[in-house]
């Protein structure tokens, strides 16, 4: 398989602290790949090593077949976790500016900038200064500046952070458009639902160590079946159910983890008459549930 990115036993230390510990990954071309983990788990440090901002203390990294990202930066698109724009520049100017930095001719950069801003709903803001943009608009502008030169590999560090639901949906469409164009997209997040909706492959890092990786189907298949329940009423009825290992009660929804051999119909029978059940089904556990089990229940989700 042709890989966009490989990491082989990569380690990064800061003094006595090991931020990334013996990490190995193989990321295929043309996929959406999720870097998952709590804040401080090692996601950003890994991305910065991929981008040659940091260098590993041990192990090796290959990006688009090259051992150093600095040599191929025009083939990469990188949105850092710390985002910002030149406030006095106009939206069209700054997107075009990012393109020129990546080697686009001025006329091409200016044309692509206007096309991208129009395509993703910012045509009315092309000639507005960045200081007048909302946070969500500003983040979209910076993402489009990351993509204007049509990079082969796109790396987005916590791109959904701070976005409202409308702009989250717009960003999902941007990511899927990159995949449709045959590009590879890597994004980091600590919100499991974003990865579940978008990723073909993912890996989970906890305290600098890889906990699991694989396709979304492989990762979810490794978890035990879970009952998903939507209900009205007193959640106390979810306590002491037969054949249940754990209940994650969210107030109006619950995930019920079964013991091996437990009968979901017995659970349903125990709840009838005690709750008003709006939905009851058995399926694979959510990524959030897998995440919490994998890190021993210490999630900050």
C-alpha positions in Angstrom: 0.0 0.0 0.0 1.2 3.5 -0.9 1.5 5.6 2.2 1.2 9.4 2.6 2.9 9.3 6.0 4.8 6.7 8.0 6.1 7.0 11.5 8.5 4.3 12.8 9.0 4.1 16.6 9.0 7.8 17.0 9.8 9.3 20.4 9.9 12.9 21.5 11.0 14.1 25.0 11.0 17.5 26.6 13.5 17.1 29.5 12.3 14.3 31.7 8.8 14.3 30.1 8.1 11.9 27.2 5.4 13.5 25.0 5.4 10.8 22.3 6.6 7.3 23.1 7.6 4.7 20.4 4.8 5.7 18.0 4.5 3.8 14.7 1.8 4.6 12.1 1.1 3.9 8.4 -1.3 6.4 6.8 -2.6 5.5 3.3 -3.0 8.1 0.6 -6.4 9.4 -0.3 -8.0 8.8 3.1 -9.3 10.9 6.0 -7.3 9.9 9.1 -8.0 10.9 12.7 -5.5 11.6 15.5 -7.6 11.2 18.6 -6.9 11.8 22.2 -7.4 14.0 25.2 -5.8 17.4 25.4 -2.2 16.9 26.2 -2.1 13.3 24.9 0.6 14.0 22.3 -1.4 14.8 19.1 0.1 18.3 18.5 3.6 17.2 19.3 3.2 14.3 16.7 1.9 16.7 14.1 4.8 19.2 14.7 7.3 16.4 14.2 5.6 15.5 10.9 5.9 19.1 9.8 9.6 19.2 10.9 8.8 21.9 13.5 10.1 19.5 16.1 12.5 16.7 15.4 12.1 13.3 17.0 14.7 12.1 19.6 14.3 8.6 18.2 12.7 6.9 15.3 12.0 8.1 11.7 9.2 9.9 9.8 8.5 9.7 6.1 6.2 12.3 4.5 5.1 11.7 0.9 8.1 9.5 0.4 10.5 12.1 1.9 12.4 11.9 5.2 12.0 15.7 5.9 8.8 17.7 5.4 10.9 20.9 4.9 11.9 19.6 1.5 8.3 19.3 0.3 6.3 22.0 2.1 4.7 23.2 -1.1 3.0 19.8 -1.3 1.7 20.1 2.2 -1.2 22.1 3.8 -0.9 22.7 7.6 -3.4 24.4 9.9 -1.8 24.8 13.3 -3.7 24.6 16.6 -2.9 28.2 17.3 -4.8 30.1 14.6 -4.6 33.7 13.6 -4.9 36.1 10.7 -3.4 39.5 9.8 -6.4 41.6 10.9 -5.9 44.5 8.5 -5.7 42.3 5.4 -8.8 41.6 3.4 -10.1 38.0 3.3 -9.4 37.6 -0.4 -5.9 39.1 0.0 -4.8 36.8 2.8 -6.0 33.6 1.2 -4.1 34.6 -2.0 -1.1 35.6 0.1 -0.9 32.0 1.5 -1.0 30.7 -2.0 1.8 32.9 -3.1 3.9 31.7 -0.2 3.4 28.2 -1.5 4.7 29.2 -5.0 1.5 30.1 -6.8 1.8 32.9 -9.4 0.0 36.0 -8.2 -2.8 35.9 -10.9 -3.5 32.2 -10.1 -3.5 32.8 -6.3 -5.8 35.8 -6.6 -8.2 33.8 -8.8 -8.2 30.7 -6.7 -8.7 32.8 -3.5 -11.9 34.4 -4.8 -13.2 31.1 -6.2 -12.6 29.3 -2.8 -14.2 32.0 -0.7 -17.2 32.1 -3.0 -17.5 28.3 -3.1 -17.6 28.1 0.7 -20.1 30.9 1.4 -17.8 33.8 1.9 -18.3 35.7 -1.4 -19.7 38.7 0.5 -16.6 38.9 2.7 -13.9 38.7 0.0 -13.1 42.4 0.3 -13.7 42.8 4.0 -10.9 43.1 6.5 -10.2 40.1 8.6 -10.8 42.1 11.8 -14.5 42.3 10.8 -14.9 38.5 10.4 -16.5 36.4 13.1 -14.3 33.7 14.7 -15.9 31.0 12.6 -15.5 33.0 9.4 -11.9 33.8 10.2 -11.2 30.1 10.8 -12.7 29.2 7.5 -10.6 31.8 5.8 -7.4 30.3 7.3 -8.5 26.8 6.3 -9.0 28.0 2.7 -5.5 29.6 2.9 -4.2 26.1 3.9 -5.8 24.5 0.8 -5.4 27.1 -1.9 -2.3 25.5 -3.4 -4.1 22.1 -3.6 -1.7 20.2 -1.3 -1.3 16.4 -1.5 -1.4 16.0 2.2 -3.5 18.3 4.5 -2.9 18.3 8.2 -5.4 20.1 10.4 -4.7 20.4 14.2 -8.0 20.7 16.1 -9.8 22.4 13.2 -13.3 22.1 14.8 -12.2 23.9 18.0 -14.5 26.9 18.6 -16.7 26.4 15.6 -20.5 26.6 15.9 -22.6 23.8 14.4 -23.1 25.7 11.1 -19.4 26.2 10.6 -18.6 22.6 11.8 -20.8 21.4 8.9 -19.1 23.7 6.5 -15.7 22.3 7.6 -16.9 18.7 7.2 -17.7 19.5 3.6 -14.3 21.0 3.1 -12.6 17.9 4.4 -14.8 15.6 2.3 -14.1 17.7 -0.8 -10.3 17.1 -0.3 -10.9 13.4 0.0 -13.0 13.4 -3.2 -10.1 15.1 -5.0 -7.8 12.2 -4.0 -5.9 14.1 -1.3 -5.0 12.8 2.2 -6.4 14.6 5.2 -5.2 14.2 8.7 -6.9 16.0 11.5 -6.6 15.9 15.3 -9.5 16.1 17.7 -10.5 15.2 21.2 -14.2 15.1 20.1 -15.0 11.6 19.2 -18.1 12.4 17.2 -16.1 14.4 14.6 -13.9 11.4 13.9 -16.8 9.0 13.8 -18.5 11.0 11.1 -15.5 11.6 8.9 -12.6 9.2 9.4 -11.7 6.2 7.3 -8.8 5.4 9.7 -7.9 6.6 13.1 -5.6 6.1 16.0 -5.9 6.9 19.7 -3.0 8.3 21.7 -3.0 8.5 25.5 -0.1 9.9 27.5 2.1 9.7 24.5 1.5 6.1 23.7 -0.6 4.6 20.9 -3.6 2.8 22.4 -5.3 1.6 19.2 -5.4 2.2 15.5 -7.0 0.9 12.3 -10.0 1.5 10.1 -13.1 2.9 11.8 -14.9 -0.5 11.3 -12.0 -2.4 12.9 -11.8 -0.1 15.9 -15.5 -0.3 16.5 -15.7 -4.0 15.9 -13.2 -4.5 18.8 -15.7 -3.1 21.3 -18.5 -5.1 22.9 -22.1 -4.5 21.7 -23.9 -1.7 23.5 -27.6 -0.8 24.0 -28.4 2.7 22.9 -31.4 4.1 24.7 -33.4 7.3 24.3 -35.9 7.8 27.2 -38.0 10.1 29.3 -38.3 9.6 33.0 -36.2 8.9 36.1 -32.7 7.6 35.1 -32.6 5.8 38.5 -34.4 2.9 36.6 -31.1 2.2 34.8 -29.4 1.1 38.0 -29.1 -2.6 38.8 -30.2 -3.9 35.5 -29.6 -7.7 34.8 -26.5 -8.5 32.7 -25.1 -5.0 32.7 -21.5 -4.1 33.2 -21.8 -0.3 33.0 -24.3 2.4 32.2 -23.4 5.8 30.8 -26.5 7.9 31.5 -26.6 11.3 29.7 -30.0 12.4 31.0 -32.2 11.7 28.1 -29.9 9.1 26.4 -27.9 6.2 27.7 -25.3 3.7 26.6 -25.6 0.4 28.4 -22.6 -1.9 28.2 -23.6 -5.6 28.5 -21.8 -8.5 30.2 -20.9 -11.4 27.9 -24.0 -13.5 27.1 -26.5 -10.9 28.4 -29.9 -10.8 26.7 -30.9 -7.3 25.5 -34.5 -8.4 25.7 -34.2 -8.9 29.4 -32.9 -5.3 29.7 -35.9 -4.1 27.7 -38.4 -6.1 29.8 -36.8 -4.6 33.0 -37.3 -1.1 31.8 -40.8 -1.3 30.4 -43.2 0.5 32.7 -40.4 2.3 34.5 -39.3 4.6 31.7 -40.9 6.0 28.5 -38.7 4.4 25.9 -38.3 6.4 22.6 -35.5 4.3 21.1 -33.9 1.0 22.1 -31.3 -0.7 19.9 -28.2 -2.8 20.1 -25.2 -1.8 18.0 -21.5 -1.3 18.1 -20.3 1.0 20.8 -19.6 4.7 20.0 -16.1 5.9 19.6 -16.5 7.8 22.8 -17.3 4.7 24.7 -14.4 2.8 23.1 -12.1 5.8 24.0 -13.2 5.8 27.6 -12.7 2.1 28.0 -9.3 2.3 26.3 -7.9 4.9 28.6 -9.4 3.4 31.7 -12.3 5.8 32.3 -10.0 8.8 32.7 -11.4 10.8 29.7 -12.1 14.5 30.0 -14.8 14.2 27.3 
